[in-house]
Amino acid sequence: MPVAHDKMKKRLNADIQKPKIVKQFYKTILAQGFEGASVAKVAKQMQIHPSLILHYFGNKENLTLALVDYVIDAYGSLLKKFKSQDLTPEDRLERLLEALWSREYYEKIDVAGSFAVLAVSFRNEKIHHKIRELYRGLKKFLVREFTYLMDHQVVAAKDPAHMAEVVMTMTEGSRHFRRFIIEEESGDNGQIRRYNQQMMEAAWHYLTGKQKTWPTDPGFSAFPGTPFVR
């Protein structure tokens, strides 16, 4: 059975190499920008021949699609770890907003990488479709949560899909805009925390129609057991 063995070996090699290539492509985008993240530069960083990357992905477009799939899987895995069992409905909403503005979620993917791929999506229909898939997954998760909270009379609005879209706009907008109003290089985590608190208070007011002062320390992990990886 030498032929079958060789095929299995090649498949195992691909399963190992392809994620490594995608991650290095992402790192190269952060360092060089999307236009500068060529297949040749990725290969050089990995000390492999460019033909190996082309063998697995064919071209840079397919490599970018694989990167978006990687992001979808990363956020999908993170959302699956969201723990809301055994909570009162109000605590569940608080935990949800903490999760959306948590460091684990907020910085799962570097905003510079997000900007780079989003910019390309406006010129590439396949990448645009993939990113829509990413946001559809998030929206589906939020609609499920808001439907539960609406049934338990915690949220005031009556359209879970619209609520999801508004909250997604708030989270994504604040994630991107924060970099322009807070000098994160200063290391002032307190300033970042205060900013996130204000966003959570605004989201709470939108969803419930009530005011809430957010605690400085929530006293729990939004995604238990999830290490922060930048």
Residue frames as a rotation matrix with the C-alpha (Angstrom) as fourth column:
MET 1
0.561 0.828 0.000 0.00
0.828 -0.561 0.000 0.00
0.000 0.000 -1.000 0.00
PRO 2
-0.432 -0.840 -0.328 2.83
0.831 -0.512 0.218 2.47
-0.351 -0.179 0.919 -0.73
VAL 3
-0.601 0.252 0.758 0.64
0.437 -0.690 0.577 4.77
0.669 0.678 0.304 -2.88
ALA 4
0.509 0.860 -0.030 -2.01
0.430 -0.224 0.875 5.17
0.746 -0.458 -0.483 -0.16
HIS 5
0.373 -0.463 -0.804 0.71
0.890 -0.065 0.451 5.77
-0.261 -0.884 0.388 2.42
ASP 6
-0.700 -0.674 0.237 2.28
0.714 -0.655 0.248 8.50
-0.012 0.342 0.939 0.28
LYS 7
-0.222 0.710 0.669 -1.09
0.320 -0.595 0.737 10.21
0.921 0.377 -0.095 -0.18
MET 8
0.715 0.484 -0.505 -1.75
0.599 -0.050 0.799 10.15
0.361 -0.874 -0.326 3.56
LYS 9
-0.055 -0.839 -0.541 1.70
0.927 -0.244 0.284 11.57
-0.371 -0.486 0.792 4.25
LYS 10
-0.749 -0.187 0.636 1.14
0.515 -0.768 0.380 14.39
0.417 0.613 0.671 1.77
ARG 11
0.232 0.921 0.314 -2.24
0.324 -0.377 0.868 15.16
0.917 -0.099 -0.386 3.33
LEU 12
0.623 -0.080 -0.778 -0.72
0.780 -0.011 0.626 15.26
-0.059 -0.997 0.055 6.81
ASN 13
-0.505 -0.861 -0.058 2.05
0.837 -0.505 0.212 17.55
-0.212 0.059 0.976 5.55
ALA 14
-0.486 0.414 0.770 -0.56
0.351 -0.714 0.606 19.85
0.800 0.565 0.201 4.02
ASP 15
0.588 0.770 -0.246 -2.59
0.503 -0.110 0.857 19.89
0.634 -0.628 -0.452 7.26
ILE 16
0.321 -0.571 -0.756 0.54
0.855 -0.168 0.490 21.03
-0.407 -0.803 0.435 9.11
GLN 17
-0.635 -0.749 0.190 2.01
0.745 -0.529 0.406 23.41
-0.203 0.399 0.894 6.56
LYS 18
-0.238 0.582 0.778 -1.09
0.647 -0.502 0.574 25.27
0.725 0.639 -0.257 5.35
PRO 19
0.799 0.533 -0.279 -2.07
0.559 -0.487 0.671 26.78
0.222 -0.692 -0.687 8.75
LYS 20
0.128 -0.840 -0.527 1.56
0.716 -0.289 0.635 27.80
-0.686 -0.459 0.565 9.31
ILE 21
-0.656 -0.348 0.670 1.62
0.746 -0.433 0.505 29.55
0.114 0.831 0.544 5.92
VAL 22
0.248 0.848 0.469 -1.66
0.620 -0.510 0.596 31.36
0.745 0.143 -0.652 6.62
LYS 23
0.776 0.021 -0.630 -0.40
0.588 -0.383 0.712 32.59
-0.226 -0.923 -0.310 10.00
GLN 24
-0.286 -0.941 -0.178 2.87
0.711 -0.333 0.620 33.78
-0.643 0.050 0.764 8.49
PHE 25
-0.409 0.261 0.874 0.92
0.748 -0.453 0.485 35.56
0.523 0.852 -0.011 5.74
TYR 26
0.698 0.714 -0.048 -1.06
0.572 -0.516 0.637 37.35
0.430 -0.473 -0.769 8.46
LYS 27
0.450 -0.620 -0.643 2.15
0.603 -0.321 0.731 38.36
-0.659 -0.716 0.229 10.26
THR 28
-0.573 -0.689 0.443 3.62
0.779 -0.292 0.554 39.62
-0.253 0.663 0.704 6.99
ILE 29
0.115 0.710 0.695 0.51
0.708 -0.549 0.444 41.73
0.696 0.442 -0.566 6.34
LEU 30
0.856 0.216 -0.470 0.95
0.509 -0.514 0.691 43.37
-0.092 -0.830 -0.550 9.75
ALA 31
0.106 -0.928 -0.357 4.62
0.518 -0.255 0.816 44.10
-0.849 -0.272 0.454 9.03
GLN 32
-0.801 -0.560 0.212 4.48
0.407 -0.251 0.878 44.97
-0.438 0.790 0.429 5.33
GLY 33
-0.275 0.790 -0.549 0.85
-0.707 -0.552 -0.441 45.80
-0.651 0.267 0.710 4.56
PHE 34
0.499 0.557 0.664 -1.31
-0.017 0.773 -0.635 43.73
-0.866 0.305 0.395 2.24
GLU 35
0.937 -0.132 -0.322 0.33
-0.341 -0.159 -0.927 44.92
0.071 0.978 -0.194 -0.97
GLY 36
0.094 -0.995 0.033 3.76
-0.953 -0.099 -0.286 44.19
0.288 -0.004 -0.958 0.47
ALA 37
-0.035 -0.048 0.998 2.83
-0.630 0.776 0.016 40.73
-0.776 -0.628 -0.058 1.74
SER 38
0.162 0.019 -0.987 3.93
-0.950 0.273 -0.150 38.80
0.267 0.962 0.062 -1.32
VAL 39
0.977 0.158 -0.144 4.15
-0.139 0.981 0.133 35.04
0.162 -0.109 0.981 -1.59
ALA 40
0.301 -0.945 -0.124 7.93
0.266 0.208 -0.941 35.41
0.916 0.250 0.314 -1.96
LYS 41
-0.300 -0.412 0.861 8.20
-0.639 -0.583 -0.502 37.36
0.708 -0.701 -0.089 1.33
VAL 42
0.602 0.568 0.561 6.07
-0.799 0.437 0.414 34.84
-0.010 -0.697 0.717 3.19
ALA 43
0.897 -0.294 -0.331 8.21
0.171 0.920 -0.352 32.02
0.408 0.259 0.875 1.84
LYS 44
-0.025 -0.964 0.263 11.41
-0.025 -0.263 -0.965 33.83
0.999 -0.031 -0.017 2.82
GLN 45
-0.054 0.068 0.996 10.20
-0.933 -0.360 -0.025 34.31
0.357 -0.930 0.083 6.38
MET 46
0.761 0.437 0.480 9.36
-0.585 0.782 0.216 30.61
-0.281 -0.445 0.850 6.61
GLN 47
-0.303 -0.953 -0.019 12.55
-0.797 0.243 0.552 29.54
-0.522 0.183 -0.833 4.84
ILE 48
-0.009 0.339 0.941 10.61
0.388 0.869 -0.309 27.53
-0.922 0.362 -0.139 2.27
HIS 49
-0.913 -0.301 0.277 10.38
0.351 -0.228 0.908 27.78
-0.210 0.926 0.314 -1.51
PRO 50
-0.588 0.722 -0.363 7.57
-0.657 -0.689 -0.306 29.99
-0.472 0.059 0.880 -2.90
SER 51
-0.552 0.366 -0.749 6.48
-0.572 0.488 0.660 27.09
0.607 0.792 -0.060 -5.10
LEU 52
-0.849 0.250 -0.465 5.32
0.471 0.757 -0.452 25.23
0.239 -0.603 -0.761 -1.98
ILE 53
-0.624 0.646 -0.441 2.92
-0.019 -0.576 -0.817 28.05
-0.782 -0.501 0.371 -1.10
LEU 54
-0.395 0.458 -0.796 1.68
-0.908 -0.329 0.260 28.15
-0.143 0.826 0.546 -4.69
HIS 55
-0.813 0.081 -0.576 1.27
-0.106 0.954 0.282 24.37
0.572 0.290 -0.767 -4.62
TYR 56
-0.752 0.516 -0.410 -1.05
0.627 0.369 -0.686 24.62
-0.203 -0.773 -0.601 -1.61
PHE 57
-0.148 0.706 -0.692 -2.92
0.330 -0.624 -0.708 27.83
-0.932 -0.334 -0.141 -2.46
GLY 58
0.251 0.250 0.935 -2.38
0.950 0.119 -0.287 28.56
-0.183 0.961 -0.208 -6.15
ASN 59
-0.187 -0.287 0.939 -2.19
0.494 -0.854 -0.162 32.35
0.849 0.434 0.302 -5.79
LYS 60
-0.963 -0.266 0.050 -2.35
0.110 -0.555 -0.824 35.21
0.247 -0.788 0.564 -3.30
GLU 61
-0.317 0.923 0.215 -6.13
-0.771 -0.384 0.508 35.54
0.551 -0.005 0.834 -3.62
ASN 62
0.410 0.468 -0.783 -6.66
-0.008 0.860 0.510 31.98
0.912 -0.203 0.356 -2.41
LEU 63
-0.504 -0.652 -0.566 -4.17
0.640 0.159 -0.752 32.58
0.581 -0.741 0.338 0.40
THR 64
-0.874 0.247 0.418 -6.22
-0.394 -0.864 -0.314 35.62
0.283 -0.440 0.852 1.44
LEU 65
0.149 0.967 -0.207 -9.43
-0.630 0.254 0.734 33.56
0.762 0.021 0.647 1.36
ALA 66
0.138 -0.195 -0.971 -7.72
0.509 0.855 -0.099 31.02
0.849 -0.481 0.217 3.60
LEU 67
-0.881 -0.473 0.009 -6.76
0.268 -0.516 -0.813 33.84
0.389 -0.714 0.582 5.97
VAL 68
-0.436 0.805 0.402 -10.39
-0.793 -0.555 0.251 34.99
0.425 -0.210 0.880 6.21
ASP 69
0.402 0.535 -0.743 -11.40
-0.138 0.837 0.529 31.37
0.905 -0.110 0.410 6.90
TYR 70
-0.406 -0.657 -0.635 -8.80
0.619 0.314 -0.720 31.33
0.672 -0.686 0.279 9.67
VAL 71
-0.916 0.112 0.385 -10.35
-0.302 -0.824 -0.479 34.49
0.264 -0.555 0.789 11.17
ILE 72
0.044 0.994 -0.097 -13.86
-0.728 0.098 0.678 33.00
0.684 0.041 0.729 10.90
ASP 73
0.282 0.001 -0.959 -12.70
0.328 0.940 0.098 29.86
0.901 -0.342 0.265 12.71
ALA 74
-0.738 -0.648 -0.187 -10.86
0.421 -0.226 -0.879 31.91
0.527 -0.727 0.439 15.37
TYR 75
-0.729 0.525 0.440 -13.91
-0.652 -0.729 -0.208 34.01
0.211 -0.438 0.874 16.21
GLY 76
0.225 0.836 -0.500 -16.27
-0.541 0.534 0.650 31.05
0.811 0.124 0.572 15.88
SER 77
-0.089 -0.358 -0.930 -14.22
0.545 0.764 -0.346 29.08
0.834 -0.537 0.127 18.40
LEU 78
-0.948 -0.294 0.123 -14.15
0.086 -0.608 -0.789 32.08
0.307 -0.737 0.602 20.72
LEU 79
-0.376 0.884 0.278 -17.93
-0.833 -0.454 0.316 32.58
0.406 -0.113 0.907 20.62
LYS 80
0.249 0.440 -0.863 -18.47
-0.076 0.897 0.435 28.89
0.965 -0.043 0.257 21.38
LYS 81
-0.483 -0.532 -0.695 -16.60
0.651 0.312 -0.692 29.45
0.585 -0.787 0.195 24.65
PHE 82
-0.586 0.353 0.729 -19.00
-0.500 -0.866 0.018 32.18
0.638 -0.354 0.684 25.73
LYS 83
-0.721 0.257 -0.644 -20.46
0.574 0.742 -0.346 30.98
0.389 -0.619 -0.682 29.03
SER 84
-0.638 0.557 0.531 -23.91
-0.565 -0.808 0.169 32.19
0.523 -0.192 0.830 30.04
GLN 85
-0.028 0.640 -0.768 -25.45
0.270 0.745 0.610 29.17
0.962 -0.190 -0.194 31.73
ASP 86
0.060 0.171 -0.983 -26.83
0.969 0.228 0.098 29.54
0.241 -0.959 -0.152 35.24
LEU 87
-0.937 -0.324 -0.131 -27.00
0.344 -0.920 -0.189 33.32
-0.059 -0.222 0.973 34.93
THR 88
0.020 0.927 -0.374 -30.00
0.456 -0.342 -0.822 35.55
-0.890 -0.154 -0.429 35.43
PRO 89
0.512 0.223 0.830 -31.13
0.859 -0.124 -0.497 37.20
-0.008 0.967 -0.255 32.17
GLU 90
0.986 -0.163 0.046 -29.72
-0.163 -0.987 0.003 40.58
0.045 -0.011 -0.999 33.26
ASP 91
0.326 -0.915 0.238 -26.39
-0.363 0.112 0.925 39.02
-0.873 -0.388 -0.296 34.20
ARG 92
0.194 -0.199 0.961 -26.39
0.736 0.676 -0.008 37.22
-0.648 0.709 0.278 30.87
LEU 93
0.855 0.128 0.503 -26.67
0.450 -0.667 -0.594 40.54
0.259 0.734 -0.627 29.02
GLU 94
0.788 -0.614 0.046 -23.90
-0.540 -0.653 0.530 42.00
-0.296 -0.443 -0.846 31.17
ARG 95
0.142 -0.747 0.650 -21.69
0.059 0.661 0.748 38.99
-0.988 -0.068 0.138 30.44
LEU 96
0.484 0.113 0.868 -22.45
0.830 0.255 -0.496 39.28
-0.277 0.960 0.030 26.72
LEU 97
0.956 -0.117 0.270 -21.42
-0.001 -0.919 -0.395 42.94
0.294 0.377 -0.878 26.52
GLU 98
0.526 -0.815 0.243 -18.31
-0.540 -0.100 0.835 42.22
-0.657 -0.571 -0.493 28.58
ALA 99
0.208 -0.427 0.880 -17.45
0.499 0.820 0.279 39.50
-0.841 0.381 0.384 26.07
LEU 100
0.688 0.146 0.711 -17.91
0.722 -0.235 -0.651 41.75
0.072 0.961 -0.267 23.04
TRP 101
0.771 -0.445 0.457 -15.67
-0.332 -0.892 -0.307 44.43
0.544 0.085 -0.835 24.53
SER 102
0.832 -0.512 0.216 -13.23
0.031 0.430 0.902 42.04
-0.555 -0.744 0.373 26.16
ARG 103
0.069 -0.906 -0.417 -9.57
-0.811 -0.294 0.505 41.95
-0.580 0.304 -0.756 25.28
GLU 104
-0.449 -0.214 0.868 -9.93
0.111 0.950 0.292 38.33
-0.887 0.227 -0.403 24.10
TYR 105
0.331 0.679 0.656 -12.55
0.793 0.176 -0.583 39.34
-0.511 0.713 -0.480 21.51
TYR 106
0.846 0.105 -0.522 -11.52
-0.044 -0.963 -0.265 42.92
-0.531 0.247 -0.811 20.84
GLU 107
0.267 -0.862 -0.431 -7.95
-0.913 -0.369 0.174 42.08
-0.309 0.347 -0.886 19.89
LYS 108
0.516 -0.026 0.856 -8.23
0.060 0.998 -0.007 38.51
-0.855 0.055 0.516 18.66
ILE 109
0.263 -0.425 0.866 -7.14
0.965 0.109 -0.239 39.79
0.008 0.899 0.439 15.26
ASP 110
-0.517 -0.557 -0.650 -4.98
0.573 -0.789 0.221 42.91
-0.636 -0.259 0.727 15.01
VAL 111
0.448 0.796 -0.408 -6.95
0.252 -0.550 -0.796 45.87
-0.858 0.254 -0.447 13.68
ALA 112
-0.143 -0.573 -0.807 -4.24
-0.715 -0.504 0.485 46.64
-0.685 0.646 -0.338 11.12
GLY 113
-0.943 -0.164 0.290 -4.73
0.030 0.824 0.565 43.20
-0.332 0.542 -0.772 9.62
SER 114
-0.113 0.983 0.145 -8.49
0.701 0.182 -0.689 43.72
-0.704 0.024 -0.710 9.60
PHE 115
0.352 0.207 -0.913 -8.17
-0.283 -0.906 -0.314 47.04
-0.892 0.369 -0.260 7.77
ALA 116
-0.591 -0.705 -0.391 -5.85
-0.603 0.065 0.795 45.51
-0.535 0.706 -0.464 5.18
VAL 117
-0.873 0.286 0.395 -8.17
0.417 0.858 0.301 42.64
-0.253 0.428 -0.868 4.32
LEU 118
0.121 0.955 -0.270 -11.31
0.567 -0.289 -0.771 44.83
-0.815 -0.060 -0.577 4.45
ALA 119
0.006 -0.188 -0.982 -9.73
-0.542 -0.826 0.154 47.21
-0.840 0.532 -0.107 1.95
VAL 120
-0.913 -0.385 -0.137 -9.05
-0.335 0.512 0.791 44.33
-0.234 0.768 -0.596 -0.45
SER 121
-0.559 0.752 0.351 -12.62
0.587 0.657 -0.472 43.06
-0.586 -0.058 -0.809 -0.04
PHE 122
0.214 0.651 -0.728 -13.97
-0.129 -0.720 -0.682 46.16
-0.968 0.240 -0.070 -1.79
ARG 123
-0.060 -0.330 -0.942 -12.09
-0.962 -0.233 0.143 45.09
-0.267 0.915 -0.303 -4.94
ASN 124
-0.843 -0.293 -0.452 -12.48
-0.404 0.899 0.171 41.33
0.356 0.327 -0.876 -4.66
GLU 125
0.058 0.998 0.024 -15.93
-0.823 0.035 0.567 39.76
0.565 -0.053 0.823 -4.64
LYS 126
0.231 -0.010 -0.973 -14.74
0.204 0.978 0.039 36.40
0.951 -0.207 0.228 -3.28
ILE 127
-0.751 -0.562 -0.347 -13.04
0.480 -0.103 -0.871 38.02
0.454 -0.821 0.347 -0.27
HIS 128
-0.682 0.593 0.427 -16.04
-0.653 -0.758 0.009 40.31
0.329 -0.272 0.904 0.20
HIS 129
0.286 0.814 -0.506 -18.31
-0.458 0.580 0.674 37.24
0.842 0.039 0.539 0.32
LYS 130
-0.124 -0.428 -0.895 -16.06
0.564 0.712 -0.419 35.58
0.816 -0.557 0.153 2.91
ILE 131
-0.963 -0.251 0.101 -16.15
0.080 -0.620 -0.780 38.62
0.259 -0.743 0.617 5.18
ARG 132
-0.235 0.956 0.175 -19.92
-0.823 -0.291 0.488 38.73
0.518 -0.029 0.855 4.89
GLU 133
0.279 0.265 -0.923 -19.87
0.088 0.950 0.299 35.11
0.956 -0.164 0.242 6.05
LEU 134
-0.678 -0.612 -0.408 -17.84
0.504 0.017 -0.864 36.17
0.535 -0.791 0.297 9.09
TYR 135
-0.892 0.348 0.289 -20.36
-0.445 -0.788 -0.426 38.84
0.079 -0.508 0.858 10.06
ARG 136
0.043 0.924 -0.381 -23.32
-0.605 0.327 0.726 36.56
0.795 0.199 0.573 9.37
GLY 137
-0.107 -0.158 -0.982 -21.91
0.496 0.847 -0.190 34.17
0.862 -0.507 -0.012 11.96
LEU 138
-0.949 -0.260 -0.177 -21.61
0.288 -0.493 -0.821 36.93
0.126 -0.830 0.543 14.55
LYS 139
-0.591 0.791 0.156 -25.09
-0.743 -0.610 0.276 38.23
0.313 0.047 0.949 13.75
LYS 140
0.089 0.621 -0.779 -26.59
-0.158 0.781 0.604 34.74
0.983 0.070 0.167 14.13
PHE 141
-0.486 -0.367 -0.793 -24.97
0.694 0.390 -0.605 34.43
0.531 -0.845 0.065 17.56
LEU 142
-0.997 0.071 -0.007 -26.27
-0.055 -0.822 -0.567 37.85
-0.046 -0.565 0.823 18.69
VAL 143
-0.336 0.933 -0.129 -29.79
-0.689 -0.150 0.710 37.25
0.643 0.327 0.693 17.35
ARG 144
-0.009 0.280 -0.960 -29.96
0.356 0.898 0.259 34.06
0.934 -0.340 -0.108 19.41
GLU 145
-0.715 -0.334 -0.614 -28.85
0.681 -0.134 -0.720 35.90
0.158 -0.933 0.323 22.55
PHE 146
-0.935 0.352 0.045 -31.12
-0.355 -0.925 -0.135 38.91
-0.006 -0.142 0.990 22.02
THR 147
-0.194 0.894 -0.404 -34.12
-0.359 0.318 0.877 36.68
0.913 0.315 0.259 21.28
TYR 148
-0.173 0.052 -0.984 -33.59
0.751 0.653 -0.097 34.95
0.637 -0.756 -0.152 24.63
LEU 149
-0.858 -0.239 -0.454 -33.21
0.492 -0.638 -0.593 38.31
-0.148 -0.732 0.665 26.40
MET 150
-0.741 0.668 0.066 -36.26
-0.539 -0.650 0.536 39.73
0.401 0.361 0.842 24.64
ASP 151
-0.037 0.739 -0.673 -38.33
0.087 0.673 0.734 36.70
0.996 -0.031 -0.089 25.71
HIS 152
-0.083 -0.077 -0.994 -37.20
0.959 0.266 -0.101 37.36
0.272 -0.961 0.052 29.28
GLN 153
0.762 0.569 0.309 -38.08
0.518 -0.822 0.236 41.07
0.389 -0.020 -0.921 29.01
VAL 154
0.201 -0.783 -0.588 -34.53
0.736 -0.276 0.618 42.29
-0.647 -0.557 0.521 29.58
VAL 155
-0.879 -0.470 0.083 -34.12
0.391 -0.610 0.689 44.16
-0.273 0.637 0.720 26.29
ALA 156
-0.262 0.808 -0.527 -36.67
-0.060 -0.559 -0.827 46.78
-0.963 -0.185 0.195 25.29
ALA 157
-0.437 0.055 -0.898 -36.37
-0.869 -0.286 0.405 46.56
-0.234 0.957 0.172 21.50
LYS 158
0.339 0.725 0.599 -38.49
-0.435 0.686 -0.584 44.04
-0.834 -0.063 0.548 19.59
ASP 159
0.933 -0.069 -0.352 -36.30
-0.317 0.303 -0.899 43.24
0.169 0.950 0.261 16.59
PRO 160
0.665 -0.704 0.251 -33.35
0.119 0.432 0.894 40.96
-0.738 -0.564 0.371 17.50
ALA 161
0.344 -0.544 0.765 -31.85
0.937 0.247 -0.246 41.16
-0.055 0.802 0.595 14.00
HIS 162
0.588 -0.091 0.803 -31.79
0.212 -0.942 -0.262 44.96
0.780 0.324 -0.535 14.07
MET 163
0.919 -0.276 0.283 -30.39
-0.359 -0.282 0.890 44.96
-0.166 -0.919 -0.358 17.60
ALA 164
0.537 -0.744 0.397 -27.62
0.584 0.668 0.462 42.62
-0.609 -0.016 0.793 16.44
GLU 165
0.344 -0.384 0.857 -26.74
0.830 -0.301 -0.469 44.92
0.438 0.873 0.215 13.54
VAL 166
0.771 -0.028 0.637 -26.60
-0.198 -0.960 0.198 48.00
0.606 -0.279 -0.745 15.77
VAL 167
0.829 -0.474 0.296 -24.43
-0.249 0.161 0.955 46.28
-0.500 -0.866 0.015 18.40
MET 168
0.439 -0.686 0.580 -22.14
0.834 0.551 0.020 44.89
-0.333 0.475 0.814 15.69
THR 169
0.491 -0.206 0.846 -21.74
0.458 -0.766 -0.452 48.41
0.741 0.609 -0.282 14.34
MET 170
0.870 -0.135 0.475 -20.89
-0.446 -0.627 0.639 49.65
0.211 -0.768 -0.605 17.83
THR 171
0.714 -0.621 0.323 -18.33
0.128 0.570 0.812 46.93
-0.688 -0.539 0.486 18.52
GLU 172
0.302 -0.614 0.730 -16.61
0.949 0.265 -0.170 47.11
-0.089 0.744 0.663 15.15
GLY 173
0.600 -0.027 0.799 -16.73
0.285 -0.927 -0.245 50.90
0.748 0.375 -0.548 15.00
SER 174
0.889 -0.264 0.373 -15.32
-0.457 -0.480 0.749 51.34
-0.019 -0.837 -0.547 18.49
ARG 175
0.634 -0.681 0.367 -12.67
0.469 0.715 0.518 48.68
-0.615 -0.156 0.773 17.87
HIS 176
0.205 -0.550 0.809 -11.35
0.939 -0.124 -0.322 50.53
0.277 0.826 0.491 14.84
PHE 177
0.562 0.108 0.820 -11.91
0.137 -0.990 0.037 54.08
0.816 0.092 -0.571 16.08
ARG 178
0.964 -0.161 -0.210 -10.32
0.209 -0.021 0.978 53.46
-0.162 -0.987 0.013 19.48
ARG 179
0.218 -0.961 0.172 -6.87
0.952 0.248 0.177 53.37
-0.212 0.125 0.969 17.90
PHE 180
-0.141 -0.246 0.959 -7.29
0.654 -0.750 -0.097 56.99
0.743 0.613 0.267 16.77
ILE 181
0.467 0.391 0.793 -8.36
-0.250 -0.802 0.542 58.46
0.848 -0.451 -0.277 20.11
ILE 182
0.916 -0.235 0.325 -6.31
-0.277 0.215 0.937 56.43
-0.290 -0.948 0.132 22.59
GLU 183
0.211 -0.919 -0.332 -2.55
-0.839 0.004 -0.545 56.20
0.502 0.394 -0.770 22.47
GLU 184
0.953 0.293 -0.081 -2.35
-0.224 0.857 0.465 52.50
0.206 -0.424 0.882 23.27
GLU 185
0.285 -0.928 -0.240 1.42
0.336 0.331 -0.882 52.53
0.897 0.171 0.407 23.11
SER 186
-0.085 -0.284 0.955 1.39
-0.687 -0.678 -0.263 54.49
0.722 -0.678 -0.137 26.37
GLY 187
-0.680 -0.172 -0.712 0.39
0.209 0.886 -0.413 51.30
0.702 -0.430 -0.567 28.14
ASP 188
-0.803 0.457 0.383 -2.49
-0.585 -0.480 -0.654 53.02
-0.115 -0.749 0.653 29.94
ASN 189
-0.824 0.499 -0.267 -4.81
0.362 0.827 0.431 50.03
0.436 0.259 -0.862 30.27
GLY 190
-0.534 0.637 -0.556 -7.02
0.563 -0.224 -0.796 52.06
-0.632 -0.738 -0.239 32.58
GLN 191
-0.517 0.308 -0.798 -7.84
-0.562 -0.826 0.046 54.47
-0.645 0.473 0.600 29.77
ILE 192
-0.800 0.212 -0.561 -8.73
-0.393 0.522 0.757 51.59
0.453 0.826 -0.334 27.45
ARG 193
-0.749 0.528 -0.400 -10.89
0.656 0.679 -0.329 50.01
0.098 -0.509 -0.855 30.14
ARG 194
-0.495 0.569 -0.657 -12.75
0.132 -0.698 -0.704 53.30
-0.859 -0.435 0.270 30.73
TYR 195
-0.632 0.223 -0.742 -13.39
-0.756 -0.386 0.528 53.65
-0.169 0.895 0.412 27.01
ASN 196
-0.797 0.316 -0.515 -14.77
0.017 0.864 0.503 50.11
0.604 0.392 -0.694 26.83
GLN 197
-0.693 0.566 -0.447 -16.91
0.612 0.134 -0.779 50.73
-0.381 -0.813 -0.440 29.90
GLN 198
-0.504 0.491 -0.710 -18.48
-0.399 -0.862 -0.313 53.76
-0.766 0.126 0.631 28.20
MET 199
-0.664 0.239 -0.709 -19.22
-0.673 0.222 0.705 51.68
0.326 0.945 0.014 25.10
MET 200
-0.796 0.377 -0.473 -20.82
0.447 0.893 -0.041 48.92
0.408 -0.244 -0.880 27.19
GLU 201
-0.610 0.582 -0.538 -22.93
0.342 -0.419 -0.841 51.47
-0.715 -0.697 0.057 29.06
ALA 202
-0.527 0.393 -0.753 -24.08
-0.747 -0.637 0.191 52.95
-0.404 0.663 0.630 25.73
ALA 203
-0.736 0.239 -0.634 -24.96
-0.294 0.731 0.616 49.47
0.610 0.640 -0.467 24.40
TRP 204
-0.786 0.451 -0.423 -26.83
0.616 0.506 -0.604 48.64
-0.059 -0.735 -0.675 27.62
HIS 205
-0.531 0.585 -0.613 -28.84
-0.126 -0.770 -0.626 51.87
-0.838 -0.255 0.482 27.34
TYR 206
-0.592 0.290 -0.751 -29.67
-0.803 -0.141 0.579 51.17
0.062 0.947 0.317 23.70
LEU 207
-0.741 0.224 -0.633 -30.80
-0.017 0.936 0.351 47.62
0.671 0.271 -0.690 24.41
THR 208
-0.521 0.497 -0.694 -32.68
0.840 0.444 -0.312 48.11
0.153 -0.746 -0.649 27.68
GLY 209
0.209 0.564 0.799 -33.60
0.340 -0.808 0.481 51.80
0.917 0.171 -0.360 27.71
LYS 210
0.961 0.103 -0.257 -31.98
0.272 -0.167 0.948 52.03
0.054 -0.981 -0.188 31.16
GLN 211
0.453 -0.841 0.296 -28.84
-0.692 -0.540 -0.478 53.65
0.562 0.012 -0.827 32.51
LYS 212
0.940 -0.229 -0.253 -26.09
0.331 0.793 0.512 51.51
0.083 -0.565 0.821 34.00
THR 213
0.505 -0.851 0.143 -22.74
-0.863 -0.502 0.058 52.32
0.022 -0.153 -0.988 35.57
TRP 214
0.700 -0.229 -0.676 -20.35
-0.116 0.898 -0.424 49.58
0.704 0.376 0.602 34.54
PRO 215
0.916 -0.400 0.037 -18.15
0.049 0.201 0.978 47.96
-0.399 -0.894 0.203 37.21
THR 216
0.388 -0.860 -0.332 -14.44
-0.899 -0.432 0.066 48.62
-0.200 0.273 -0.941 36.90
ASP 217
-0.791 -0.604 -0.092 -13.63
-0.611 0.784 0.106 44.94
0.008 0.140 -0.990 37.26
PRO 218
0.066 0.912 -0.406 -16.32
-0.795 0.294 0.530 42.49
0.603 0.288 0.744 36.10
GLY 219
-0.090 -0.159 0.983 -14.85
-0.902 0.431 -0.013 39.76
-0.422 -0.888 -0.182 38.30
PHE 220
0.460 0.207 0.864 -14.99
0.079 0.959 -0.271 37.07
-0.884 0.193 0.425 35.65
SER 221
-0.746 -0.658 -0.099 -13.44
-0.119 -0.014 0.993 36.02
-0.655 0.753 -0.068 32.36
ALA 222
0.031 0.794 -0.607 -15.67
-0.878 -0.268 -0.396 36.58
-0.477 0.546 0.689 29.35
PHE 223
0.604 0.066 -0.794 -14.23
-0.568 0.735 -0.371 33.48
0.559 0.675 0.482 27.71
PRO 224
0.587 -0.376 0.717 -12.99
-0.644 0.319 0.695 31.11
-0.490 -0.870 -0.055 30.44
GLY 225
0.392 -0.519 0.760 -9.91
0.280 0.854 0.439 29.11
-0.877 0.041 0.480 29.53
THR 226
0.787 -0.088 0.610 -9.03
0.599 -0.123 -0.791 31.24
0.145 0.989 -0.044 26.52
PRO 227
-0.035 -0.868 -0.496 -5.48
0.735 -0.359 0.575 32.60
-0.677 -0.345 0.650 26.47
PHE 228
0.744 0.231 -0.627 -4.95
-0.142 -0.862 -0.486 35.99
-0.653 0.451 -0.608 24.85
VAL 229
-0.079 -0.760 0.646 -3.12
0.762 0.372 0.530 35.61
-0.643 0.534 0.550 21.54
ARG 230
0.436 0.192 -0.879 -2.20
-0.227 -0.922 -0.314 38.66
-0.871 0.336 -0.359 19.54
